[in-house]
Amino acid sequence: MSVITALNGPEQSGPDQYAPPDRRSPKKLGEVDQAARAFEEAIRRLPRQQDGPANDPAVELIQRVAGLSMEEIDRVILELQDLRDTLRKEGERVSHEVARYTRLNQASMTAMKSIADSLIQRRGASEAAAS
């Protein structure tokens, strides 16, 4: 164990302990910031490389991925617009159905009131004839 510790430096814990040295997570936040800055700088240089060799595989790959991403975004936008139209139409249909139900409900309430009034009048007439 002392030989391994001597080769790897101070003893580590967690999954990084078993990872190869070049695959271990950075120990300091500064290393993460430095890696992020290096990546951003590499991305910034890509458009400048387009002026040079047009056959750069990295540039072509990024352009292909960006093109596919844009196509996917456009497809999703169209699907969302279709969904919005469908929801709008369904909303209108439901609104019409609710209005129809409200009219039917009002008509049935009016009919029930009329029937109840008729029964009350008939019952009153029957009681008056019986006395």
Secondary structure, DSSP 4 states (H G I P E B T S, - for coil): -HHHHHHH-S---SGGGTS-GGGSPPSSHHHHHHHHHHHHHHHHHHHHHHHS-TT-HHHHHHHHHHHHHHHHHHHHHHHHHHHHHHHHHHHHHHHHHHHHHHHHHHHHHHHHHHHHHHHHHHHHHHHHHH-
